Amino acid sequence: MASTSDFKNGLCLIINNDIYTIVEFQHVKPGKGPAFVRTKMKGITSGKTLDKTFNAGEKIETARVEKRPHQFLYADDMGYNFMDTNNFEQISIEEKLIDRANLLKDGQFVDILIHDETETPLAVELPPFVELMITYTEPGIKGDTATNALKAATVETGATVMVPLFVEQDIMIKVDTRDGSYSERVK
């Protein structure tokens, strides 16, 4: 059990038999009335966002969640297979637990959120940025750089990323895994 004074970003709470993590929170002390805490939370298993207000000092049940480092091995019919980097055990995870699974490449390191009491995987967190090779893109037309124009590019994992016109095939780029957007070229 924790109270609202223990809130911090990333804290996992159990609300309506689902596990939510706090994305942002704000303590509010109005001029009239009691203090309260306004939170924005994201469901770990469902992905839903929830805006909830708690009274100051209210007790909330917390969930014990562990981040464990894993390495992506391969994908097959059963799901995505990862290896624990500490004890070399393999685990298979469904695609619905992986946000932006199309940006995973073989050998990539990720963190898997595991519920401490039941030892069940809850979600897979990719690193903030991944470096991927462009396997196909249309050539950019010279002189079309006056605007912020983008074109589609296919990367080595099969995902399609919108890139600026000057980016060509067989170039490494850095992709933001939070929204799947182009970040920069890798030198």
ABEGO torsion letter per residue (X at the ends): XBBAAABBBGBBBBBGGBBBBBABBBBBBBABEBBBBBBBBBBAAAGBBBBBBBBBGBBBBBBBBBBBBBBBABBBAAEBBBBBAAAGBBBBBBAAABBGAAABBBGBBBBBBBBAAAGBBABBBBBABBBBBBABBBBBBBGAAABBBBBBBBBAAGBBBBBBAABBBGBBBBBBAAAGBBABBBX
